[in-house]
Amino acid sequence: MARDIFDKAKTYAYCLLGFTARFEKELKQKISDKGYNQKIANRVIAELKREGLVDDKKFAMLWIKTRLEHNARSLSAIKYELLSRGVDRDAVENLLDGFKSSFDEEEAVKSLLKGRMYAVKGLDQQKAKQRLYSFLKRRGFASQIILKTLGNVFNETCRDS
């Protein structure tokens, strides 16, 4: 009977992992939410770890790369996302340290701004700056970097017009 419940829980976890990779905490929560007790959830996670299907460090590395390349966020925002998903603080800090030297926040802000200028076209300059500032703050970038880059991008845009 217990083996049957374990097998059903494991099958459910495989199904979840078939859609997307998941962090251990998230997967454990979903298994518990499905009605399986904590002991079963822990056994399933342990089994999946042995099989190499659950690896928070590997998934966190992929998460960071994706966030920096395709859905830009500041390193502090990425850190918060990973911590809230249950990734170990030391692991998060070690992983992010590897990106600090190659990640230029100012360049990321500039790129996001240039890609987002279409959304504020036709607005007066002050309202456009407010919207762009809010957009970048939600992604965790520091105010001083946003303001500096925002001024530079608007100055370039005005010269080009």
FIPAVO-855458 format. One record per residue: residue in three letters; y negated, z, x negated of N, C-alpha, C, O in turn. Coordinates in steps of 0.2 Angstrom, whole numbers, plus 5000, padded with zeros to 4 digits. Example, Ala and Ser with C-alpha at 12.3 -4.5 7.8 and 13.67 -1.06 7.14 Angstrom:
! residues 2
ALA502850394934502250394938501650394934501750424929 SER501150354936500550364932500050394936499450404933 
This chain:
! residues 161
MET500650004996500050005000499450004996498949964997 ALA499350054991498850054986498749994982498149964981 ARG499249964980499249904976499049844980498649804978 ASP499149844987498949794992498149794992497849744992 ILE497949854993497249864994496849844987496349814987 PHE497149864982496849844975496849764975496349734972 ASP497349734976497449664976496849624981496549574979 LYS496849654987496349624991495649634988495149594989 ALA495449694985494849704982494649664976494149634976 LYS495249654973495149604967495049534969494649494966 THR495349514974495249444977494549434979494249384978 TYR494349484983493649484985493149484979492649444979 ALA493249514974492849514968492849444965492349414963 TYR493449414964493549344962493149294966492749254963 CYS493149304973492749264977492049274976491649224975 LEU491749334975491049344973490849314966490349284966 LEU491349314962491149294955491249214955490949184951 GLY491549184960491549114961490949084962490849024961 PHE490449124966489849094967489349104962488949054960 THR489349154958488849164953489149224949489449274951 ALA488949224942489149284938488749344941488149334944 ARG488949404940488649464943488649524937489149524933 PHE488149564938488149624934488649674937488849674943 GLU488949714932489449764934489249804940489549814945 LYS488649834940488349874945488349844952488549864957 GLU488049784952488049744958488749724961488849734967 LEU489149704957489849694959490249754962490549754967 LYS490149814958490449874961490149894967490549914972 GLN489549884968489149894975489449854980489549874986 LYS489549794979489749744984490449754986490649754992 ILE490849774981491549794983491549864987491949864992 SER491149904985491149974989490849954996491049985001 ASP490349914997490049895003490549865008490549865014 LYS491049835005491549795009492049845012492549825015 GLY492049915009492449965012492949995008493350035010 TYR492949965001493449994997493150054993492550054992 ASN493650104992493350164989493150154982493350104979 GLN492850204979492550204972493050194967493050154962 LYS493650224968494250224963494450154963494650124957 ILE494550114968494750044969494250004965494449964961 ALA493650014967493049974964493049984956493049934953 ASN493150044954493150054947493750014943493749994938 ARG494350024947494949984944494849914944495049884939 VAL494549884949494449814949493949794944494049744940 ILE493449834943492949814937493249814931493149774926 ALA493649874929494049874923494449814922494449794916 GLU494849794927495249734926494849674925495049634920 LEU494349664928493949604927493549604920493449554917 LYS493449664918493149674911493649644906493549614901 ARG494249674907494849654902494949574902495149554897 GLU494849544908494949474909494349434906494349374906 GLY493749474904493149444902492749414907492349374906 LEU492849434914492449404919491849444921491449424924 VAL491849504918491249544919491049574912491449604909 ASP490449544910490149564904489449564904489049514904 ASP489149624905488449634906488049614901487449584902 LYS488249624894487849594889487749524889487249494888 LYS488349484890488349414890487949384896487549344895 PHE488049414901487649394907486949414906486449374908 ALA486749464903486049484902485749434897485149414898 MET486049414892485849364888485649294891485149264890 LEU486149274896486049214900485449224904485049174905 TRP485349284907484849294912484149294908483649264911 ILE484149324902483449314898483349244897482749224898 LYS483849204894483649134892483449094898482949054898 THR483749104904483549074910482849094912482449044914 ARG482749154912482049174914481449154909480949134912 LEU481649144903481149124898481049044898480449024898 GLU481549014900481548934899481348904906481048854906 HIS481648934912481548894918481148934923480948904928 ASN481049004923480749034928480349094924480549154925 ALA479849074920479549114916479349184918479049184924 ARG479449234915479249304916479049334909479249304904 SER478749384910478549424903479149454901479649474905 LEU479249474895479749514893479849584896480349604897 SER479249614898479249674901479549664909479949714911 ALA479449614912479649604919480449584918480849614923 ILE480649554913481349544912481749604911482249614914 LYS481449644907481749714905481849754912482349784913 TYR481349754916481349794922481849764927482249804930 GLU481949694927482449664931483149684929483549704933 LEU483249684922483949704920484049774921484649794922 LEU483649814920483749894921483849904928484349944929 SER483549874932483649884939484349854942484549874947 ARG484649814938485249784939485849824936486449804936 GLY485649884933486149924930486349914923486849944920 VAL485949864919486149854912485949914908485349934909 ASP486249934903486149994899485449974895485349924892 ARG485050024895484350024892484350004885484049954883 ASP484850034881484850014874485049944873484849904869 ALA485549914877485749844877485249804879485149754875 VAL484849814884484249774886483749774880483549714879 GLU483549824877483049824872483349794866482949754863 ASN483949794864484249754858484149684860484049644855 LEU484349664866484349594868483649564868483549514865 LEU483249604870482549574871482149574864481749534863 ASP482349624859482149624853482249554849481849524845 GLY482849524851482949454848482549404850482549344847 PHE482249414856481749354859481049374857480649324858 LYS480849434855480149444854479849404849479249384850 SER480149384844479849344838479749274840479249234838 SER480149244845480149174847479749164853479649104855 PHE479649214857479249214864478549224863478349274861 ASP478149174865477449174864477149184871477149134875 GLU476949244873476749254880476149214882476149184888 GLU475649204877475049164879475249094880474949064885 GLU475749064877475948994878476348994884476248944888 ALA476749044886477049044892476549044898476649004903 VAL476049084898475549084903475149024903475048994909 LYS475048994898474648924898475148874901474848834905 SER475748874900476148824903476248834910476248784914 LEU476348894912476348914919475748894923475748864929 LEU475148904920474548894923474448814924474248794929 LYS474648774919474548704919475048674925474848624928 GLY475548704925476048684930475848704937476148674942 ARG475448754938475248784944474548754947474348774952 MET474148724943473548704944473448654951472948664955 TYR474048624952474048584958473948624965473648604970 ALA474148684964474148734970473448754972473348784977 VAL473048754967472348774968471848724968471248734968 LYS472048664968471648604968471148604975471448614980 GLY470548594974470148594980469848664981469348664986 LEU470048714979469748784980469248794975469148764970 ASP468748834977468248854973468548894967469048924967 GLN468148884961468448914955468648984955469149004952 GLN468249024958468349094958469049114962469449154960 LYS469049084968469649094972470349064969470849094969 ALA470249004965470748974961471049024956471649034955 LYS470549054952470749104947471049164950471549184947 GLN470849184955471149244959471849234960472349274959 ARG471949174963472649154965473149154959473749174959 LEU472849114954473249104948473349174944473949184942 TYR472849214944472949284941473549324945473949354941 SER473449324951474049354955474749324954475149364953 PHE474749264954475349224952475649254946476249264945 LEU475249254941475449274934475649354933476049374930 LYS475249394937475349464937476049484940476349524938 ARG476249444945476849454949477449434944478049464945 ARG477349394939477849384934477749434928478149424923 GLY477349484928477349534923476949524917476949564912 PHE476549474917476149464911475549504911475249534916 ALA475249524905474749574904474049544906473949484905 SER473649584909473049554911472549524906472249474907 GLN472549554900472149524895472349454893471949414892 ILE473049444893473249374891473149324897472949274895 ILE473249354903473049304909472349284909472149224909 LEU471949334908471149324908470949274903470549224904 LYS471149284897471049244891471249174892470849124891 THR471849164894472149104895471849064901471749004901 LEU471749104906471449074912470749044911470648994913 GLY470349084907469749054905469748994901469448944902 ASN470248994896470348934892470548874896470348814895 VAL471048884900471348824904470748794909470748734910 PHE470348844912469848814916469348784912469048734915 ASN469148804906468648774902468948704900468548654900 GLU469548694898469848634897469848584903469748524902 THR470048614908470048574915469348544916469248484918 CYS468848584915468148564917467948514912467548464914 ARG468148514906467948464901468248404902467948344901 ASP468848404905469248344906469048304912469148244913 SER468648344917468448314923467848274922467648244927 
